[in-house]
Amino acid sequence: MYVPGLSSFHYRLDQSQQMEPQPYYRRLETKQGSIDNARYSCPKCERSYRHLHHMLRHCKFECGSPPRFQCPYCGMRSKQSNNVYKHIRIKHPGSKLEIVVLHYDQQ
């Protein structure tokens, strides 16, 4: 929930009704200055995305982490499962659509 006037943070109420600050992500304007072409930039690696939820997914699951999904037939790896499913359909036609979920030790 956004509370206006409380610095540059969005606040949301969790189940215990405590206020938790959430970082505010600003859209970056392009050289043309058009908001239609504005993008959200990752604070860690400067990769940019058109939609905020894509950038948040990148920060949470992809940025700085190894691939999480693998093809069971050839070992191709990806950070997104849909890329492995597409790979199986194209490179291994007629094969069962299943993927291997890789687990890494948290450091």
All heavy atoms as an XYZ file, in Angstrom:
900
protein
N       0.848     -1.172      0.000
C       0.000      0.000      0.000
C       0.890      1.229      0.000
O       1.792      1.343      0.800
C      -0.885     -0.039      1.241
C      -1.696      1.183      1.473
S      -2.748      0.863      2.890
C      -3.085      2.483      3.383
N       0.639      2.150     -0.871
C       1.441      3.367     -0.973
C       0.882      4.429     -0.033
O      -0.303      4.700     -0.023
C       1.430      3.877     -2.412
C       2.165      5.190     -2.560
C       3.532      5.239     -2.418
C       1.493      6.359     -2.832
C       4.217      6.428     -2.550
C       2.162      7.549     -2.971
C       3.523      7.584     -2.831
O       4.196      8.753     -2.962
N       1.759      4.981      0.781
C       1.383      6.052      1.693
C       2.061      7.321      1.193
O       3.290      7.421      1.240
C       1.823      5.741      3.145
C       1.416      6.860      4.065
C       1.245      4.418      3.587
N       1.293      8.291      0.650
C       1.920      9.489      0.097
C       2.623     10.325      1.159
O       2.206     10.359      2.312
C       0.750     10.254     -0.526
C      -0.476      9.674      0.064
C      -0.150      8.300      0.548
N       3.697     10.958      0.746
C       4.398     11.875      1.632
C       5.410     11.227      2.550
O       5.938     11.868      3.443
N       5.711      9.956      2.375
C       6.668      9.285      3.250
C       7.946      8.974      2.484
O       8.257      7.843      2.184
C       6.068      7.999      3.819
C       4.910      8.182      4.782
C       4.356      6.828      5.201
C       5.344      8.957      6.017
N       8.703      9.983      2.160
C       9.983      9.917      1.440
C       9.851      9.169      0.127
O       8.808      9.161     -0.488
C      11.072      9.321      2.332
O      10.899      7.934      2.489
N      10.939      8.504     -0.304
C      10.926      7.843     -1.602
C      10.703      6.334     -1.455
O      11.271      5.546     -2.173
C      12.231      8.107     -2.341
O      13.290      7.514     -1.621
N       9.910      5.922     -0.506
C       9.626      4.510     -0.317
C       8.135      4.265     -0.449
O       7.312      5.090     -0.086
C      10.055      4.028      1.078
C      11.526      3.821      1.201
C      12.348      4.844      1.612
C      12.087      2.603      0.896
C      13.706      4.660      1.726
C      13.449      2.405      1.005
C      14.260      3.439      1.428
N       7.808      3.103     -1.004
C       6.435      2.619     -0.978
C       6.329      1.758      0.272
O       7.262      1.075      0.651
C       6.140      1.744     -2.199
C       6.001      2.531     -3.450
N       4.814      3.037     -3.870
C       6.902      2.903     -4.374
C       4.985      3.665     -5.002
N       6.260      3.607     -5.333
N       5.179      1.764      0.904
C       4.981      0.952      2.085
C       3.860     -0.027      1.816
O       2.889      0.289      1.149
C       4.623      1.818      3.292
C       5.797      2.571      3.832
C       6.227      3.749      3.240
C       6.511      2.081      4.904
C       7.321      4.433      3.718
C       7.606      2.763      5.392
C       8.010      3.937      4.803
O       9.091      4.601      5.276
N       4.016     -1.242      2.331
C       2.933     -2.195      2.223
C       2.672     -2.763      3.610
O       3.570     -2.886      4.433
C       3.240     -3.302      1.226
C       4.226     -4.313      1.696
C       4.305     -5.465      0.693
N       5.444     -6.282      0.972
C       5.443     -7.271      1.884
N       4.353     -7.564      2.553
N       6.530     -7.958      2.111
N       1.418     -3.104      3.860
C       1.054     -3.689      5.132
C       1.129     -5.200      4.997
O       0.498     -5.782      4.126
C      -0.353     -3.266      5.546
C      -0.525     -1.772      5.815
C      -1.976     -1.460      6.081
C       0.323     -1.351      6.990
N       1.918     -5.835      5.854
C       1.947     -7.289      5.809
C       0.827     -7.830      6.688
O      -0.006     -7.088      7.176
C       3.319     -7.820      6.233
C       3.669     -7.505      7.680
O       2.838     -6.889      8.368
O       4.767     -7.872      8.115
N       0.792     -9.126      6.895
C      -0.314     -9.738      7.611
C      -0.372     -9.314      9.076
O      -1.427     -9.335      9.684
C      -0.222    -11.250      7.506
C      -0.446    -11.706      6.074
C      -0.235    -13.188      5.915
O       0.230    -13.850      6.838
N      -0.563    -13.704      4.753
N       0.748     -8.907      9.642
C       0.735     -8.464     11.035
C       0.476     -6.963     11.148
O       0.603     -6.388     12.204
C       2.054     -8.821     11.720
O       3.106     -8.102     11.101
N       0.143     -6.302     10.021
C      -0.196     -4.888      9.962
C       0.959     -3.970     10.350
O       0.759     -2.887     10.853
C      -1.419     -4.589     10.842
C      -2.676     -5.316     10.427
C      -3.104     -4.965      9.014
O      -3.082     -3.816      8.630
N      -3.471     -5.960      8.236
N       2.194     -4.409     10.130
C       3.354     -3.556     10.362
C       3.775     -2.928      9.050
O       3.638     -3.525      8.000
C       4.509     -4.371     10.945
C       4.204     -4.935     12.309
C       5.351     -5.797     12.802
O       6.311     -6.060     12.079
N       5.258     -6.256     14.035
N       4.295     -1.730      9.128
C       4.747     -1.035      7.926
C       6.145     -1.515      7.565
O       7.039     -1.523      8.398
C       4.768      0.479      8.146
C       3.423      1.081      8.460
S       2.410      1.189      7.011
C       3.022      2.681      6.313
N       6.334     -1.945      6.305
C       7.641     -2.354      5.809
C       8.011     -1.465      4.636
O       7.256     -1.369      3.683
C       7.608     -3.799      5.318
C       7.375     -4.817      6.398
C       7.383     -6.226      5.832
O       7.687     -6.387      4.634
O       7.089     -7.142      6.590
N       9.167     -0.804      4.674
C       9.558      0.018      3.520
C       9.923     -0.849      2.326
O      10.592     -1.854      2.486
C      10.761      0.804      4.020
C      11.290     -0.006      5.143
C      10.130     -0.747      5.747
N       9.445     -0.476      1.164
C       9.767     -1.155     -0.079
C      10.490     -0.151     -0.973
O      10.064      0.990     -1.069
C       8.494     -1.649     -0.782
C       7.685     -2.627      0.046
C       8.454     -3.908      0.296
O       9.068     -4.439     -0.615
N       8.435     -4.370      1.519
N      11.571     -0.550     -1.621
C      12.300      0.399     -2.470
C      11.433      0.881     -3.625
O      10.619      0.148     -4.149
C      13.492     -0.396     -2.973
C      13.150     -1.812     -2.735
C      12.157     -1.864     -1.627
N      11.620      2.121     -3.980
C      10.884      2.734     -5.076
C      11.733      2.645     -6.326
O      12.862      3.098     -6.347
C      10.587      4.194     -4.729
C       9.940      4.976     -5.825
C       8.602      4.790     -6.118
C      10.662      5.888     -6.570
C       8.000      5.506     -7.127
C      10.064      6.608     -7.577
C       8.728      6.413     -7.850
O       8.132      7.113     -8.852
N      11.206      2.023     -7.368
C      11.947      1.871     -8.617
C      11.465      2.916     -9.600
O      10.287      3.037     -9.868
C      11.750      0.468     -9.193
C      12.318     -0.586     -8.288
C      11.502     -1.302     -7.428
C      13.677     -0.838     -8.272
C      12.037     -2.265     -6.589
C      14.214     -1.796     -7.438
C      13.387     -2.503     -6.605
O      13.921     -3.444     -5.784
N      12.372      3.665    -10.131
C      12.065      4.763    -11.028
C      12.251      4.334    -12.475
O      13.184      3.630    -12.804
C      12.998      5.929    -10.720
C      12.591      7.218    -11.360
C      13.478      8.306    -10.861
N      13.338      8.366     -9.408
C      13.785      9.367     -8.692
N      14.423     10.355     -9.248
N      13.620      9.382     -7.391
N      11.352      4.755    -13.326
C      11.494      4.473    -14.748
C      12.558      5.390    -15.330
O      12.589      6.574    -15.053
C      10.180      4.718    -15.478
C       9.185      3.622    -15.266
C       8.047      3.794    -16.190
N       8.231      2.842    -17.270
C       7.270      2.446    -18.067
N       6.068      2.916    -17.932
N       7.505      1.577    -19.008
N      13.427      4.830    -16.125
C      14.469      5.609    -16.776
C      13.953      6.083    -18.124
O      13.431      5.300    -18.904
C      15.713      4.755    -16.978
C      16.324      4.182    -15.711
C      17.485      3.283    -16.065
C      16.766      5.293    -14.787
N      14.085      7.363    -18.402
C      13.640      7.880    -19.692
C      14.714      7.664    -20.737
O      15.897      7.671    -20.453
C      13.285      9.360    -19.572
C      12.083      9.580    -18.690
C      11.460     10.928    -18.914
O      11.688     11.527    -19.975
O      10.753     11.375    -18.020
N      14.274      7.457    -21.965
C      15.207      7.251    -23.062
C      15.701      8.590    -23.571
O      15.258      9.647    -23.137
C      14.519      6.484    -24.208
O      13.420      7.272    -24.652
C      14.028      5.138    -23.738
N      16.604      8.556    -24.543
C      17.146      9.782    -25.100
C      16.072     10.648    -25.740
O      16.145     11.855    -25.730
C      18.235      9.455    -26.122
C      19.472      8.877    -25.513
C      20.528      8.579    -26.551
C      21.746      7.949    -25.894
N      22.749      7.587    -26.887
N      15.029      9.989    -26.295
C      13.956     10.743    -26.925
C      13.057     11.408    -25.879
O      12.304     12.298    -26.195
C      13.090      9.827    -27.807
C      13.805      9.241    -28.992
C      14.594      7.985    -28.631
O      14.465      7.443    -27.549
N      15.463      7.566    -29.536
N      13.136     10.951    -24.625
C      12.337     11.544    -23.563
C      10.913     11.027    -23.522
O      10.102     11.494    -22.751
N      10.585     10.046    -24.324
C       9.230      9.507    -24.367
C       9.028      8.514    -23.238
O       9.839      7.622    -23.028
C       8.990      8.816    -25.708
O       7.776      8.119    -25.679
N       7.935      8.646    -22.508
C       7.635      7.718    -21.418
C       7.243      6.355    -21.980
O       7.361      5.341    -21.320
C       6.536      8.288    -20.483
C       6.482      7.520    -19.158
C       5.184      8.262    -21.169
C       7.654      7.737    -18.268
N       6.804      6.281    -23.251
C       6.451      5.004    -23.866
C       7.671      4.097    -24.012
O       7.553      2.888    -23.994
C       5.810      5.218    -25.238
C       4.469      5.911    -25.134
O       3.833      5.788    -24.062
O       4.070      6.580    -26.092
N       8.845      4.683    -24.173
C      10.071      3.908    -24.331
C      10.872      3.814    -23.040
O      11.983      3.311    -23.051
C      10.945      4.515    -25.425
C      10.291      4.424    -26.776
O       9.580      3.466    -27.048
N      10.507      5.415    -27.620
N      10.325      4.311    -21.933
C      11.040      4.301    -20.656
C      11.193      2.867    -20.164
O      10.376      2.006    -20.446
C      10.301      5.133    -19.631
N      12.276      2.616    -19.412
C      12.567      1.264    -18.961
C      13.002      1.278    -17.505
O      13.478      2.279    -16.996
C      13.653      0.670    -19.842
C      13.243      0.606    -21.308
C      14.342      0.095    -22.180
N      14.664     -1.296    -21.955
C      13.997     -2.327    -22.481
N      12.962     -2.108    -23.244
N      14.374     -3.566    -22.242
N      12.831      0.121    -16.825
C      13.290     -0.065    -15.453
C      14.662     -0.728    -15.498
O      14.871     -1.691    -16.219
C      12.325     -0.962    -14.678
C      10.975     -0.336    -14.461
C       9.925     -0.602    -15.322
C      10.759      0.520    -13.394
C       8.682     -0.032    -15.129
C       9.520      1.095    -13.188
C       8.490      0.814    -14.059
O       7.272      1.381    -13.857
N      15.590     -0.207    -14.720
C      16.959     -0.701    -14.741
C      17.273     -1.460    -13.451
O      16.910     -1.033    -12.359
C      17.905      0.484    -14.897
O      19.225      0.039    -14.910
N      17.969     -2.583    -13.583
C      18.398     -3.373    -12.427
C      19.462     -2.590    -11.665
O      20.430     -2.121    -12.265
C      18.963     -4.713    -12.897
S      19.711     -5.686    -11.574
N      19.327     -2.452    -10.345
C      20.334     -1.698     -9.586
C      21.676     -2.418     -9.474
O      22.689     -1.794     -9.205
C      19.695     -1.527     -8.209
C      18.641     -2.556     -8.127
C      18.204     -2.877     -9.519
N      21.712     -3.740     -9.718
C      22.959     -4.492     -9.597
C      23.755     -4.536    -10.887
O      24.959     -4.381    -10.887
C      22.666     -5.927     -9.151
C      22.038     -6.035     -7.790
C      21.745     -7.476     -7.474
C      20.933     -7.619     -6.207
N      20.546     -9.011     -5.975
N      23.071     -4.799    -12.011
C      23.818     -5.041    -13.251
C      23.440     -4.095    -14.385
O      23.948     -4.240    -15.490
C      23.608     -6.480    -13.721
S      21.951     -6.824    -14.325
N      22.561     -3.160    -14.160
C      22.160     -2.156    -15.150
C      21.404     -2.730    -16.350
O      21.225     -2.050    -17.344
C      23.375     -1.347    -15.635
C      24.067     -0.576    -14.538
C      23.145      0.369    -13.776
O      22.328      1.045    -14.417
O      23.241      0.412    -12.546
N      20.950     -3.971    -16.271
C      20.083     -4.500    -17.327
C      18.733     -3.815    -17.189
O      18.280     -3.544    -16.079
C      19.956     -6.007    -17.155
C      19.271     -6.662    -18.299
C      19.414     -8.157    -18.238
N      18.618     -8.682    -19.311
C      18.916     -9.755    -19.986
N      19.993    -10.426    -19.685
N      18.140    -10.166    -20.951
N      18.083     -3.517    -18.298
C      16.837     -2.757    -18.208
C      15.672     -3.541    -18.794
O      15.845     -4.383    -19.678
C      16.977     -1.415    -18.914
O      17.176     -1.595    -20.288
N      14.473     -3.236    -18.281
C      13.246     -3.924    -18.653
C      12.126     -2.918    -18.852
O      12.087     -1.889    -18.187
C      12.841     -4.929    -17.561
C      13.860     -6.024    -17.390
C      14.932     -5.873    -16.521
C      13.762     -7.198    -18.116
C      15.880     -6.864    -16.380
C      14.713     -8.201    -17.971
C      15.762     -8.023    -17.109
O      16.702     -9.005    -16.974
N      11.191     -3.240    -19.728
C      10.062     -2.358    -19.985
C       9.041     -2.390    -18.844
O       8.414     -1.394    -18.528
C       9.381     -2.745    -21.293
C       8.110     -1.935    -21.545
C       7.671     -2.080    -22.930
N       8.495     -1.144    -23.685
C       8.288     -0.827    -24.945
N       7.330     -1.386    -25.596
N       9.055      0.026    -25.544
N       8.885     -3.557    -18.193
C       7.896     -3.702    -17.126
C       8.591     -3.941    -15.788
O       9.568     -4.686    -15.714
C       6.953     -4.867    -17.427
C       6.227     -4.718    -18.721
N       5.186     -3.837    -18.890
C       6.425     -5.312    -19.918
C       4.760     -3.911    -20.128
N       5.494     -4.791    -20.781
N       8.052     -3.341    -14.749
C       8.633     -3.458    -13.411
C       8.665     -4.903    -12.935
O       9.654     -5.349    -12.361
C       7.856     -2.592    -12.421
C       8.302     -2.670    -10.965
C       9.736     -2.189    -10.822
C       7.384     -1.862    -10.074
N       7.588     -5.674    -13.179
C       7.567     -7.049    -12.682
C       8.629     -7.913    -13.357
O       9.139     -8.846    -12.752
C       6.170     -7.671    -12.813
C       5.669     -7.794    -14.204
N       5.053     -6.747    -14.860
C       5.687     -8.818    -15.064
C       4.709     -7.144    -16.061
N       5.086     -8.396    -16.222
N       9.019     -7.596    -14.587
C      10.108     -8.333    -15.232
C      11.442     -8.017    -14.564
O      12.274     -8.905    -14.352
C      10.187     -7.994    -16.720
C       9.029     -8.514    -17.499
N       8.723     -8.048    -18.750
C       8.091     -9.442    -17.204
C       7.655     -8.675    -19.198
N       7.249     -9.529    -18.272
N      11.650     -6.763    -14.220
C      12.886     -6.375    -13.546
C      12.951     -6.986    -12.139
O      14.009     -7.451    -11.712
C      12.994     -4.848    -13.477
C      14.369     -4.335    -13.088
S      14.660     -4.139    -11.337
C      13.414     -2.972    -10.912
N      11.826     -7.033    -11.439
C      11.805     -7.626    -10.104
C      12.081     -9.121    -10.160
O      12.789     -9.665     -9.319
C      10.469     -7.345     -9.415
C      10.205     -5.876     -9.091
C       8.805     -5.700     -8.526
C      11.245     -5.330     -8.134
N      11.528     -9.816    -11.167
C      11.812    -11.249    -11.349
C      13.307    -11.444    -11.616
O      13.933    -12.349    -11.071
C      10.992    -11.814    -12.506
C      11.294    -13.295    -12.760
C      10.700    -13.799    -14.036
N      11.276    -13.076    -15.156
C      10.661    -12.874    -16.320
N       9.447    -13.330    -16.518
N      11.255    -12.206    -17.280
N      13.879    -10.586    -12.452
C      15.309    -10.656    -12.752
C      16.129    -10.500    -11.470
O      17.052    -11.286    -11.218
C      15.688     -9.570    -13.759
C      17.146     -9.311    -13.840
N      18.019    -10.123    -14.522
C      17.911     -8.317    -13.303
C      19.242     -9.648    -14.406
N      19.203     -8.552    -13.680
N      15.799     -9.508    -10.656
C      16.555     -9.258     -9.420
C      16.423    -10.421     -8.440
O      17.394    -10.797     -7.787
C      16.070     -7.972     -8.754
S      16.507     -6.486     -9.658
N      15.231    -10.999     -8.342
C      14.989    -12.047     -7.362
C      15.566    -13.400     -7.774
O      16.130    -14.113     -6.952
C      13.488    -12.183     -7.126
C      13.115    -13.146     -6.029
C      11.641    -13.104     -5.746
C      11.283    -14.032     -4.598
N       9.862    -14.007     -4.293
N      15.427    -13.776     -9.046
C      15.772    -15.126     -9.460
C      16.954    -15.237    -10.418
O      17.513    -16.311    -10.568
C      14.568    -15.795    -10.138
C      13.398    -15.966     -9.233
C      12.262    -15.212     -9.423
C      13.428    -16.874     -8.191
C      11.166    -15.374     -8.595
C      12.346    -17.042     -7.354
C      11.215    -16.286     -7.557
N      17.329    -14.167    -11.104
C      18.308    -14.298    -12.173
C      19.626    -13.577    -11.925
O      20.683    -14.130    -12.202
C      17.705    -13.790    -13.487
C      16.481    -14.560    -13.907
C      15.762    -13.923    -15.064
O      16.314    -12.991    -15.673
O      14.648    -14.352    -15.359
N      19.593    -12.359    -11.434
C      20.793    -11.528    -11.339
C      21.797    -12.138    -10.348
O      21.522    -12.266     -9.158
C      20.420    -10.118    -10.905
S      21.792     -8.959    -11.022
N      22.948    -12.509    -10.862
C      24.020    -13.031    -10.016
C      23.827    -14.456     -9.555
O      24.566    -14.927     -8.692
N      22.852    -15.185    -10.100
C      22.632    -16.560     -9.683
C      22.831    -17.503    -10.869
O      22.656    -17.112    -12.016
C      21.231    -16.726     -9.104
O      20.267    -16.481    -10.098
N      23.181    -18.755    -10.596
C      23.373    -19.720    -11.691
C      22.024    -20.156    -12.269
O      20.979    -19.965    -11.632
C      24.078    -20.892    -10.999
C      23.683    -20.782     -9.580
C      23.502    -19.316     -9.290
N      22.014    -20.768    -13.452
C      20.760    -21.250    -14.038
C      20.072    -22.263    -13.124
O      20.732    -23.074    -12.473
C      21.213    -21.921    -15.335
C      22.514    -21.305    -15.657
C      23.146    -20.972    -14.341
N      18.727    -22.219    -13.093
C      17.967    -23.092    -12.198
C      17.315    -24.271    -12.902
O      16.836    -25.186    -12.246
C      16.868    -22.295    -11.486
C      17.403    -21.176    -10.643
C      16.335    -20.460     -9.849
N      15.218    -20.034    -10.669
C      13.961    -19.971    -10.233
N      13.671    -20.293     -9.012
N      13.000    -19.562    -11.033
N      17.249    -24.253    -14.238
C      16.529    -25.286    -14.973
C      17.440    -25.898    -16.035
O      18.279    -25.219    -16.609
C      15.282    -24.686    -15.625
C      14.397    -23.986    -14.638
C      14.414    -22.609    -14.530
C      13.573    -24.702    -13.791
C      13.613    -21.947    -13.616
C      12.774    -24.063    -12.868
C      12.793    -22.681    -12.776
N      17.261    -27.219    -16.281
C      18.144    -27.934    -17.199
C      17.335    -28.900    -18.053
O      16.377    -29.513    -17.593
C      19.195    -28.699    -16.406
C      20.167    -29.469    -17.249
C      21.239    -30.128    -16.407
O      21.479    -29.736    -15.274
N      21.891    -31.121    -16.962
N      17.767    -29.063    -19.297
C      17.180    -30.039    -20.214
C      17.652    -31.434    -19.791
O      18.853    -31.647    -19.600
C      17.614    -29.741    -21.643
S      17.128    -31.003    -22.843
N      16.737    -32.408    -19.636
C      17.158    -33.755    -19.233
C      17.826    -34.543    -20.354
O      18.430    -35.585    -20.111
C      15.847    -34.420    -18.815
C      14.795    -33.705    -19.577
C      15.288    -32.292    -19.737
N      17.747    -34.058    -21.590
C      18.270    -34.804    -22.731
C      19.679    -34.385    -23.138
O      20.451    -35.204    -23.621
C      17.311    -34.671    -23.920
C      15.908    -35.077    -23.548
C      14.902    -34.129    -23.442
C      15.596    -36.401    -23.267
C      13.623    -34.493    -23.077
C      14.314    -36.777    -22.899
C      13.334    -35.824    -22.803
O      12.079    -36.185    -22.429
N      20.025    -33.116    -22.977
C      21.347    -32.686    -23.433
C      22.092    -31.808    -22.428
O      23.234    -31.458    -22.651
C      21.238    -31.943    -24.769
S      20.454    -30.326    -24.656
N      21.475    -31.417    -21.348
C      22.173    -30.618    -20.344
C      22.107    -29.120    -20.551
O      22.740    -28.369    -19.820
N      21.346    -28.644    -21.551
C      21.189    -27.195    -21.751
C      20.563    -26.602    -20.486
O      19.655    -27.167    -19.902
C      20.284    -26.954    -22.969
C      19.953    -25.503    -23.232
S      18.419    -25.077    -22.421
C      18.101    -23.502    -23.130
N      21.089    -25.464    -20.035
C      20.602    -24.825    -18.806
C      20.084    -23.429    -19.091
O      20.558    -22.755    -20.004
C      21.718    -24.730    -17.778
C      22.183    -26.039    -17.272
C      23.283    -25.869    -16.263
N      23.715    -27.163    -15.767
C      24.563    -27.327    -14.786
N      25.096    -26.279    -14.202
N      24.898    -28.526    -14.395
N      19.131    -22.986    -18.261
C      18.576    -21.643    -18.385
C      18.079    -21.169    -17.026
O      17.777    -21.981    -16.150
C      17.420    -21.636    -19.393
O      16.855    -20.351    -19.467
N      17.987    -19.878    -16.886
C      17.468    -19.295    -15.655
C      15.941    -19.246    -15.646
O      15.338    -19.013    -14.613
C      18.044    -17.898    -15.445
C      19.542    -17.933    -15.194
C      20.107    -16.566    -14.939
C      21.601    -16.659    -14.693
N      22.183    -15.381    -14.315
N      15.319    -19.475    -16.808
C      13.855    -19.476    -16.917
C      13.388    -20.797    -17.499
O      13.918    -21.261    -18.510
C      13.384    -18.309    -17.781
C      13.699    -16.964    -17.171
C      13.161    -15.826    -18.003
O      12.364    -16.016    -18.921
N      13.601    -14.626    -17.698
N      12.368    -21.393    -16.879
C      11.890    -22.706    -17.305
C      11.296    -22.674    -18.706
O      11.439    -23.644    -19.461
C      10.855    -23.234    -16.313
O       9.727    -22.378    -16.277
N      10.641    -21.573    -19.088
C      10.028    -21.525    -20.413
C      11.072    -21.650    -21.522
O      10.782    -22.188    -22.591
C       9.188    -20.264    -20.593
C      10.003    -19.006    -20.473
O      10.918    -18.925    -19.660
N       9.687    -18.010    -21.274
N      12.291    -21.188    -21.292
C      13.347    -21.333    -22.289
C      13.741    -22.803    -22.483
O      14.030    -23.229    -23.601
C      14.585    -20.524    -21.898
C      14.349    -19.037    -21.963
O      13.468    -18.569    -22.673
N      15.134    -18.286    -21.209
N      13.726    -23.581    -21.400
C      14.061    -24.998    -21.505
C      12.929    -25.752    -22.205
O      13.183    -26.616    -23.051
C      14.375    -25.606    -20.120
C      14.676    -27.088    -20.232
C      15.540    -24.880    -19.476
N      11.670    -25.430    -21.888
C      10.542    -26.069    -22.565
C      10.591    -25.789    -24.074
O      10.385    -26.685    -24.893
C       9.213    -25.603    -21.991
C       8.879    -26.223    -20.660
C       8.705    -25.429    -19.536
C       8.728    -27.596    -20.515
C       8.393    -25.984    -18.310
C       8.429    -28.164    -19.292
C       8.252    -27.358    -18.192
O       7.962    -27.921    -16.991
N      10.859    -24.566    -24.443
C      10.954    -24.204    -25.858
C      12.110    -24.960    -26.520
O      11.979    -25.469    -27.636
C      11.154    -22.692    -25.990
C      11.212    -22.196    -27.406
C      11.365    -20.684    -27.430
C      11.516    -20.170    -28.840
N      11.710    -18.708    -28.867
N      13.236    -25.055    -25.845
C      14.391    -25.792    -26.346
C      14.028    -27.257    -26.608
O      14.370    -27.817    -27.656
C      15.538    -25.699    -25.332
C      16.589    -26.748    -25.498
N      17.604    -26.655    -26.419
C      16.767    -27.934    -24.849
C      18.372    -27.737    -26.327
N      17.882    -28.521    -25.390
N      13.313    -27.897    -25.671
C      12.948    -29.305    -25.829
C      12.021    -29.488    -27.028
O      12.189    -30.418    -27.818
C      12.303    -29.857    -24.537
C      13.345    -29.895    -23.415
C      11.722    -31.253    -24.767
C      12.777    -30.211    -22.047
N      11.041    -28.592    -27.188
C      10.127    -28.694    -28.323
C      10.859    -28.597    -29.660
O      10.518    -29.271    -30.615
C       9.056    -27.606    -28.234
C       7.954    -27.932    -27.278
C       6.805    -26.929    -27.415
N       6.249    -26.684    -26.100
C       6.520    -25.639    -25.330
N       7.314    -24.690    -25.749
N       5.970    -25.525    -24.146
N      11.882    -27.740    -29.725
C      12.592    -27.507    -30.987
C      13.707    -28.540    -31.221
O      13.814    -29.116    -32.302
C      13.175    -26.081    -31.018
C      12.033    -25.067    -31.051
C      14.107    -25.887    -32.197
C      12.472    -23.635    -30.835
N      14.538    -28.782    -30.228
C      15.719    -29.635    -30.393
C      15.451    -31.123    -30.174
O      16.195    -31.967    -30.654
C      16.847    -29.195    -29.441
C      17.318    -27.775    -29.667
C      18.029    -27.655    -30.983
C      18.569    -26.253    -31.154
N      19.256    -26.079    -32.418
N      14.416    -31.453    -29.397
C      14.101    -32.848    -29.084
C      12.621    -33.111    -29.363
O      11.873    -33.467    -28.446
C      14.426    -33.159    -27.620
C      15.784    -32.701    -27.172
N      16.954    -33.319    -27.574
C      16.162    -31.667    -26.375
C      17.984    -32.702    -27.025
N      17.535    -31.694    -26.291
N      12.162    -32.947    -30.611
C      10.734    -33.136    -30.907
C      10.298    -34.574    -30.608
O      11.046    -35.524    -30.832
C      10.641    -32.821    -32.399
C      12.011    -32.952    -32.938
C      12.943    -32.667    -31.805
N       9.097    -34.704    -30.073
C       8.564    -36.021    -29.722
C       8.972    -36.485    -28.338
O       8.441    -37.462    -27.834
N       9.895    -35.794    -27.703
C      10.325    -36.168    -26.352
C       9.345    -35.623    -25.327
O       8.628    -34.658    -25.573
C      11.722    -35.609    -26.057
O      12.660    -36.136    -26.954
N       9.332    -36.263    -24.175
C       8.462    -35.829    -23.087
C       8.913    -34.454    -22.599
O      10.112    -34.213    -22.412
C       8.523    -36.843    -21.954
C       7.554    -36.573    -20.842
C       7.600    -37.692    -19.821
C       6.646    -37.397    -18.679
N       6.701    -38.449    -17.659
N       7.947    -33.549    -22.388
C       8.265    -32.196    -21.913
C       8.413    -32.212    -20.396
O       7.443    -32.109    -19.648
C       7.181    -31.201    -22.309
C       7.172    -30.741    -23.750
C       5.999    -29.815    -24.002
C       8.465    -30.049    -24.097
N       9.628    -32.378    -19.951
C       9.936    -32.316    -18.526
C      11.288    -31.642    -18.373
O      12.126    -31.697    -19.267
C       9.943    -33.702    -17.889
C      10.959    -34.644    -18.505
C      10.873    -36.046    -17.939
O       9.965    -36.324    -17.143
O      11.738    -36.859    -18.292
N      11.479    -30.981    -17.250
C      12.746    -30.301    -17.018
C      13.333    -30.738    -15.693
O      12.635    -31.283    -14.833
C      12.591    -28.759    -17.037
C      11.660    -28.284    -15.928
C      12.112    -28.278    -18.387
C      11.603    -26.784    -15.783
N      14.611    -30.504    -15.545
C      15.317    -30.785    -14.299
C      15.464    -29.462    -13.562
O      15.963    -28.481    -14.117
C      16.706    -31.403    -14.567
C      17.463    -31.614    -13.268
C      16.575    -32.694    -15.348
N      15.017    -29.429    -12.312
C      15.175    -28.236    -11.482
C      16.438    -28.420    -10.665
O      16.574    -29.378     -9.906
C      13.954    -28.016    -10.560
C      14.159    -26.787     -9.686
C      12.684    -27.893    -11.378
N      17.382    -27.520    -10.862
C      18.665    -27.599    -10.173
C      18.584    -26.902     -8.820
O      17.961    -25.854     -8.694
C      19.755    -26.943    -11.029
C      19.922    -27.525    -12.429
C      20.876    -26.668    -13.237
C      20.414    -28.954    -12.349
N      19.203    -27.500     -7.824
C      19.236    -26.901     -6.479
C      20.686    -26.648     -6.113
O      21.545    -27.509     -6.270
C      18.594    -27.832     -5.453
C      17.151    -28.105     -5.728
N      16.156    -27.213     -5.425
C      16.540    -29.154     -6.317
C      14.999    -27.706     -5.789
N      15.194    -28.897     -6.344
N      20.949    -25.456     -5.638
C      22.304    -25.079     -5.250
C      22.313    -24.774     -3.760
O      21.330    -24.313     -3.187
C      22.762    -23.835     -6.016
C      22.851    -24.055     -7.502
C      21.827    -23.660     -8.349
C      23.965    -24.665     -8.063
C      21.915    -23.865     -9.712
C      24.062    -24.877     -9.420
C      23.033    -24.474    -10.244
O      23.107    -24.675    -11.590
N      23.442    -25.035     -3.133
C      23.597    -24.696     -1.722
C      23.627    -23.186     -1.580
O      24.334    -22.499     -2.311
C      24.885    -25.283     -1.144
C      24.833    -26.801     -1.108
O      23.724    -27.359     -1.003
O      25.915    -27.427     -1.183
N      22.860    -22.661     -0.636
C      22.847    -21.225     -0.368
C      24.071    -20.873      0.449
O      24.403    -21.526      1.414
C      21.575    -20.829      0.399
C      20.311    -21.090     -0.375
C      20.196    -20.206     -1.600
O      20.663    -19.083     -1.589
N      19.592    -20.720     -2.651
N      24.767    -19.829      0.036
C      25.989    -19.438      0.758
C      25.757    -18.216      1.574
O      25.063    -17.345      1.309
C      27.108    -19.184     -0.240
C      27.460    -20.443     -0.976
C      28.506    -20.177     -2.066
O      28.906    -19.044     -2.311
N      28.941    -21.227     -2.702
